[in-house]
């Protein structure tokens, strides 16, 4: 009975989002309301505790909201300055082989955008670029979403990873586990699992593109068409996953996807220019499939750059300069030896003992990447690109508007999780809601739970549209279940983070956004069906790797 009532808030969110197609802005507040009601009644919590824990969760959401705002702001600033239009044109001159274009644009450029912005931007940027090069709109949407998987765990300057770490922090303290050691282990296993599978994601994207959109549309023909591009696809995979894995171990969780995408882009552009491992024979879509509909609604973000006269004269290097500056600043401020990391962490806004719960919220605003470097670079970019003041204002206004909806959903989601995590403080002597859920899942799955863990993360992203929200919802549950089963908590939580990234291939929010940008609104179900196979393959492979790690 405890497990039933504990599951109700999350079950409600799942039903509202996955079955009834209600957005996270409504579903997550509904889940919070359910958790409040259950906490006050069946769990016997005091109103002061319920309110205090929920408000603490709202405060905790500020960190993530500021990062999201900064990530969206820099993207909108580059769009208004015309830089994204210049970057788009630069890709068109590299190669006319569709397989090479998938590896460079959908996989590597998408990975870099994921590292710096995330939150649906990579696929929404890469897919229209591919359509502009002559891809069928559905093919562009499918491959862009498949490619937007491996980089997501450390995307948006590490937000999903940091959200998982932040969510399990109270459990680490209670269990006496060193937070620094857990963070290092979580970064290692998350990066390792993603790197092993992600090396072959470009190859998988090309295979499915050839299967569904080639001239013969059979797996036999698709394998033949993919074979010629296999060396370049694997090179593309390694060019990202090697620096991705290394930076996850040596630097910080904000950098793996940024550096992997940036370094990988340089490697692939040089390789394509000098025809290193590129296909001998050019592959293209059949002429009948190359339709270029006008996207419905506004131009996709970051691709128009209309109205800025300086965009036409902007060099490719100048267009890329803000992104390069972001990467450089992040490296400098996150490496302790430079001394800036501790300096930026010092300014703190502190709220002690919120509503007598004993919880303390600390906002290290200067240390958040949404402020430094994103907001800082967003202020410098208009000077660098000579952007008119009205366009700068529009970028800031649009960013505030875009983050508004996400802020409500995130605040409600984190408040719900914090209430459930701390619900052990009650008059009935019940365990926390998370502990009750974990106990039920442990009893049902046993030690085979490792095979389920990544699919819980996938489910979270599918229903919420976000690896971050998935990690907020389920990281504590995964940790508690692993603890009860005697499994490695760090490996199980890493499978949650990995699964949340994989779920981006089929998450409703991303699919709706991509379908709108390439003009195939109404065909979202077809995209989900096409991407269900690579999602399942990736999730199963992650589970197998996790099982091997645990039993070794």
ZAMARGU-4260 file (C-alpha; in steps of 0.2 Angstrom, whole numbers, plus 5000, padded with zeros to 4 digits):
<rodrens>
0) 5000/5000/5000 | 5014/5012/5004 | 5022/5009/4987 | 5005/5011/4978 | 5003/5029/4986
5) 5021/5033/4984 | 5020/5029/4965 | 5004/5039/4962 | 5012/5056/4959 | 5024/5049/4946
10) 5011/5038/4939 | 5000/5053/4937 | 5014/5063/4928 | 5017/5048/4916 | 4998/5046/4912
15) 4996/5065/4909 | 5011/5066/4898 | 5013/5050/4889 | 4995/5044/4887 | 4985/5061/4887
20) 4999/5071/4878 | 4998/5085/4892 | 5013/5095/4893 | 5026/5096/4907 | 5020/5113/4912
25) 5003/5106/4918 | 5008/5088/4921 | 5022/5091/4934 | 5012/5104/4944 | 4999/5091/4945
30) 5011/5078/4951 | 5017/5090/4964 | 4999/5093/4970 | 4997/5074/4971 | 5013/5072/4981
35) 5007/5086/4993 | 4990/5078/4996 | 4998/5061/4999 | 5011/5068/5011 | 4998/5077/5021
40) 4986/5062/5022 | 4993/5045/5020 | 5011/5050/5025 | 5006/5060/5040 | 5017/5075/5036
45) 5015/5092/5044 | 5009/5106/5033 | 5025/5115/5038 | 5036/5101/5032 | 5027/5098/5016
50) 5027/5117/5012 | 5046/5118/5017 | 5052/5104/5007 | 5042/5109/4992 | 5049/5127/4993
55) 5066/5120/4995 | 5064/5111/4979 | 5058/5127/4970 | 5074/5136/4977 | 5085/5121/4970
60) 5077/5124/4953 | 5084/5141/4951 | 5102/5134/4948 | 5096/5124/4933 | 5084/5138/4926
65) 5098/5151/4926 | 5109/5138/4916 | 5094/5135/4904 | 5092/5154/4901 | 5110/5157/4897
70) 5110/5143/4885 | 5095/5149/4876 | 5101/5167/4876 | 5117/5163/4867 | 5108/5153/4854
75) 5095/5167/4851 | 5109/5180/4851 | 5119/5171/4838 | 5103/5169/4828 | 5099/5188/4828
80) 5117/5193/4824 | 5116/5181/4808 | 5130/5170/4815 | 5120/5154/4814 | 5116/5158/4796
85) 5134/5160/4792 | 5138/5144/4801 | 5124/5135/4791 | 5131/5141/4775 | 5149/5135/4780
90) 5143/5117/4781 | 5136/5117/4763 | 5153/5118/4755 | 5161/5103/4764 | 5154/5087/4755
95) 5139/5083/4744 | 5138/5065/4750 | 5123/5063/4761 | 5131/5050/4773 | 5145/5062/4776
100) 5133/5076/4779 | 5124/5066/4792 | 5140/5063/4802 | 5146/5081/4801 | 5130/5090/4804
105) 5117/5079/4813 | 5130/5070/4824 | 5145/5082/4827 | 5137/5099/4825 | 5122/5093/4834
110) 5133/5086/4848 | 5142/5103/4850 | 5125/5112/4850 | 5119/5100/4863 | 5135/5104/4874
115) 5132/5122/4873 | 5113/5124/4873 | 5104/5107/4874 | 5085/5107/4878 | 5079/5102/4860
120) 5091/5115/4851 | 5102/5102/4842 | 5089/5092/4832 | 5079/5108/4829 | 5095/5116/4822
125) 5103/5101/4813 | 5087/5095/4804 | 5083/5111/4795 | 5101/5112/4789 | 5100/5095/4782
130) 5083/5099/4773 | 5092/5115/4766 | 5105/5103/4759 | 5092/5092/4750 | 5087/5079/4763
135) 5069/5073/4764 | 5061/5081/4779 | 5057/5065/4788 | 5074/5058/4785 | 5082/5074/4792
140) 5071/5074/4807 | 5075/5055/4811 | 5094/5056/4809 | 5095/5072/4819 | 5085/5064/4833
145) 5095/5048/4833 | 5111/5058/4834 | 5105/5068/4848 | 5108/5054/4861 | 5126/5052/4866
150) 5130/5070/4870 | 5114/5073/4880 | 5120/5067/4897 | 5133/5081/4898 | 5123/5093/4887
155) 5118/5110/4891 | 5134/5113/4900 | 5132/5097/4910 | 5114/5101/4917 | 5107/5083/4916
160) 5122/5076/4924 | 5122/5089/4938 | 5103/5087/4940 | 5106/5069/4944 | 5120/5072/4956
165) 5110/5086/4965 | 5095/5075/4966 | 5104/5060/4975 | 5115/5072/4986 | 5104/5070/5001
170) 5105/5051/4999 | 5124/5051/4998 | 5125/5061/5014 | 5113/5049/5023 | 5123/5034/5017
175) 5139/5042/5022 | 5146/5041/5004 | 5159/5054/4999 | 5150/5066/4986 | 5166/5069/4977
180) 5170/5051/4974 | 5152/5047/4969 | 5153/5062/4956 | 5169/5055/4949 | 5162/5038/4947
185) 5146/5044/4940 | 5156/5054/4927 | 5167/5039/4923 | 5153/5026/4920 | 5141/5038/4911
190) 5155/5043/4899 | 5161/5026/4897 | 5144/5018/4893 | 5140/5032/4881 | 5157/5032/4873
195) 5156/5013/4869 | 5139/5014/4861 | 5140/5032/4854 | 5155/5027/4844 | 5143/5018/4832
200) 5128/5030/4833 | 5133/5039/4817 | 5134/5022/4808 | 5117/5017/4815 | 5110/5034/4809
205) 5116/5031/4791 | 5110/5013/4791 | 5092/5018/4796 | 5093/5033/4784 | 5097/5021/4769
210) 5084/5008/4775 | 5070/5020/4776 | 5074/5033/4763 | 5086/5025/4750 | 5081/5019/4733
215) 5078/5001/4737 | 5072/5003/4756 | 5078/4985/4761 | 5090/4981/4775 | 5101/4972/4763
220) 5103/4987/4752 | 5105/4998/4767 | 5120/4988/4773 | 5128/4989/4756 | 5125/5008/4755
225) 5131/5010/4773 | 5147/5000/4770 | 5156/5013/4760 | 5153/5026/4773 | 5157/5015/4788
230) 5175/5021/4790 | 5171/5039/4790 | 5156/5036/4802 | 5167/5027/4814 | 5180/5040/4813
235) 5166/5053/4817 | 5160/5042/4832 | 5178/5041/4839 | 5182/5060/4835 | 5168/5064/4847
240) 5168/5050/4860 | 5187/5050/4864 | 5188/5068/4869 | 5171/5066/4877 | 5177/5052/4888
245) 5194/5060/4892 | 5187/5077/4897 | 5173/5069/4908 | 5188/5061/4918 | 5200/5075/4918
250) 5190/5091/4918 | 5172/5094/4923 | 5154/5088/4919 | 5151/5105/4910 | 5164/5101/4896
255) 5163/5084/4888 | 5150/5087/4875 | 5156/5104/4871 | 5174/5099/4869 | 5169/5082/4860
260) 5159/5092/4848 | 5172/5106/4845 | 5187/5094/4843 | 5177/5082/4833 | 5170/5095/4821
265) 5188/5101/4817 | 5194/5083/4814 | 5179/5079/4803 | 5180/5095/4793 | 5198/5092/4789
270) 5195/5074/4785 | 5181/5078/4773 | 5191/5092/4765 | 5206/5080/4762 | 5195/5065/4758
275) 5202/5055/4773 | 5191/5039/4775 | 5177/5047/4765 | 5166/5036/4753 | 5173/5033/4736
280) 5156/5033/4728 | 5143/5047/4731 | 5127/5042/4739 | 5111/5052/4737 | 5092/5050/4740
285) 5081/5045/4725 | 5075/5061/4716 | 5057/5058/4721 | 5060/5060/4739 | 5070/5076/4739
290) 5056/5088/4743 | 5059/5104/4752 | 5043/5111/4760 | 5042/5127/4768 | 5042/5125/4787
295) 5026/5130/4795 | 5027/5145/4807 | 5042/5155/4810 | 5060/5151/4804 | 5069/5138/4815
300) 5079/5146/4828 | 5097/5150/4823 | 5095/5148/4804 | 5088/5164/4798 | 5098/5179/4804
305) 5087/5190/4793 | 5088/5208/4796 | 5106/5210/4801 | 5116/5218/4787 | 5132/5213/4795
310) 5128/5195/4793 | 5132/5195/4774 | 5149/5201/4777 | 5153/5190/4793 | 5167/5178/4791
315) 5165/5160/4797 | 5178/5162/4810 | 5169/5178/4817 | 5153/5168/4817 | 5161/5154/4827
320) 5170/5166/4839 | 5157/5166/4853 | 5156/5147/4854 | 5175/5146/4854 | 5175/5160/4868
325) 5163/5150/4878 | 5173/5134/4877 | 5189/5143/4881 | 5181/5152/4896 | 5173/5136/4903
330) 5190/5127/4902 | 5199/5141/4911 | 5186/5143/4925 | 5183/5124/4928 | 5202/5119/4930
335) 5207/5122/4948 | 5225/5126/4944 | 5220/5143/4936 | 5212/5149/4952 | 5196/5156/4945
340) 5185/5141/4950 | 5186/5145/4969 | 5185/5163/4965 | 5169/5162/4956 | 5162/5150/4969
345) 5164/5162/4983 | 5149/5174/4980 | 5134/5165/4988 | 5116/5170/4991 | 5111/5159/5006
350) 5094/5155/5013 | 5097/5145/5030 | 5084/5133/5038 | 5070/5135/5026 | 5054/5135/5036
355) 5062/5126/5050 | 5066/5110/5039 | 5085/5111/5043 | 5088/5113/5024 | 5100/5127/5018
360) 5099/5133/5000 | 5115/5141/4993 | 5115/5150/4976 | 5133/5152/4969 | 5127/5163/4955
365) 5144/5168/4948 | 5149/5150/4947 | 5134/5145/4936 | 5138/5143/4918 | 5122/5152/4913
370) 5130/5168/4920 | 5148/5165/4916 | 5151/5162/4902 | 5134/5162/4893 | 5127/5178/4899
375) 5144/5186/4898 | 5147/5181/4880 | 5129/5186/4876 | 5134/5203/4881 | 5150/5203/4871
380) 5143/5196/4855 | 5133/5211/4849 | 5149/5221/4850 | 5159/5208/4841 | 5145/5205/4827
385) 5139/5223/4827 | 5121/5218/4831 | 5108/5232/4831 | 5101/5235/4848 | 5083/5231/4844
390) 5089/5213/4839 | 5099/5211/4855 | 5083/5216/4865 | 5073/5203/4855 | 5085/5190/4859
395) 5084/5193/4878 | 5065/5195/4877 | 5063/5179/4867 | 5075/5169/4879 | 5065/5175/4895
400) 5049/5170/4886 | 5056/5153/4881 | 5063/5149/4899 | 5047/5154/4907 | 5038/5138/4903
405) 5052/5127/4907 | 5055/5136/4924 | 5037/5132/4930 | 5039/5113/4925 | 5057/5112/4932
410) 5052/5120/4949 | 5037/5109/4951 | 5046/5093/4946 | 5061/5097/4958 | 5049/5102/4972
415) 5039/5086/4970 | 5055/5075/4970 | 5062/5085/4986 | 5045/5082/4995 | 5046/5063/4991
420) 5064/5062/4996 | 5061/5070/5012 | 5044/5062/5016 | 5052/5051/5029 | 5049/5065/5041
425) 5032/5060/5046 | 5021/5056/5061 | 5017/5038/5056 | 5035/5032/5055 | 5034/5028/5037
430) 5049/5027/5026 | 5051/5041/5012 | 5040/5039/4997 | 5056/5035/4987 | 5061/5022/4999
435) 5044/5014/4998 | 5045/5014/4978 | 5063/5007/4978 | 5058/4993/4990 | 5043/4988/4978
440) 5054/4989/4963 | 5068/4979/4971 | 5056/4965/4976 | 5049/4964/4958 | 5065/4965/4948
445) 5078/4958/4960 | 5096/4959/4954 | 5089/4959/4936 | 5085/4977/4940 | 5101/4983/4931
450) 5092/4978/4914 | 5078/4989/4918 | 5087/5004/4924 | 5091/5013/4908 | 5073/5010/4902
455) 5067/5020/4917 | 5078/5034/4911 | 5071/5033/4893 | 5053/5033/4900 | 5057/5049/4910
460) 5064/5058/4894 | 5050/5051/4883 | 5036/5058/4895 | 5045/5074/4900 | 5055/5079/4884
465) 5071/5081/4895 | 5085/5071/4901 | 5086/5084/4915 | 5068/5081/4921 | 5070/5062/4919
470) 5085/5063/4931 | 5076/5074/4943 | 5061/5062/4944 | 5070/5045/4944 | 5089/5047/4950
475) 5084/5045/4969 | 5073/5030/4965 | 5087/5022/4955 | 5099/5025/4970 | 5087/5019/4983
480) 5083/5003/4973 | 5101/4999/4970 | 5105/5001/4989 | 5091/4989/4993 | 5097/4976/4981
485) 5115/4978/4985 | 5120/4984/4968 | 5132/4998/4964 | 5123/5014/4966 | 5134/5024/4955
490) 5132/5012/4940 | 5113/5011/4942 | 5112/5030/4943 | 5124/5031/4928 | 5112/5020/4918
495) 5098/5032/4923 | 5108/5046/4916 | 5112/5037/4900 | 5094/5031/4898 | 5088/5049/4899
500) 5099/5054/4885 | 5094/5040/4874 | 5076/5044/4877 | 5079/5061/4867 | 5077/5050/4851
505) 5059/5048/4855 | 5054/5061/4867 | 5038/5070/4862 | 5044/5088/4865 | 5059/5086/4853
510) 5049/5077/4840 | 5036/5090/4840 | 5049/5104/4838 | 5059/5095/4824 | 5043/5091/4815
515) 5038/5110/4815 | 5055/5116/4809 | 5055/5104/4794 | 5037/5106/4789 | 5030/5088/4793
520) 5018/5093/4807 | 5006/5078/4810 | 5019/5065/4806 | 5026/5064/4824 | 5020/5046/4826
525) 5030/5040/4811 | 5046/5048/4818 | 5043/5039/4835 | 5040/5023/4826 | 5056/5025/4816
530) 5066/5029/4831 | 5059/5016/4842 | 5072/5003/4836 | 5088/5013/4839 | 5081/5018/4856
535) 5078/5000/4861 | 5095/4995/4854 | 5104/5009/4863 | 5095/5005/4880 | 5098/4986/4879
540) 5117/4989/4875 | 5118/5001/4890 | 5110/4988/4901 | 5122/4974/4895 | 5137/4985/4898
545) 5130/4990/4915 | 5127/4972/4920 | 5145/4967/4914 | 5152/4981/4925 | 5143/4976/4940
550) 5147/4957/4939 | 5165/4960/4935
</rodrens>
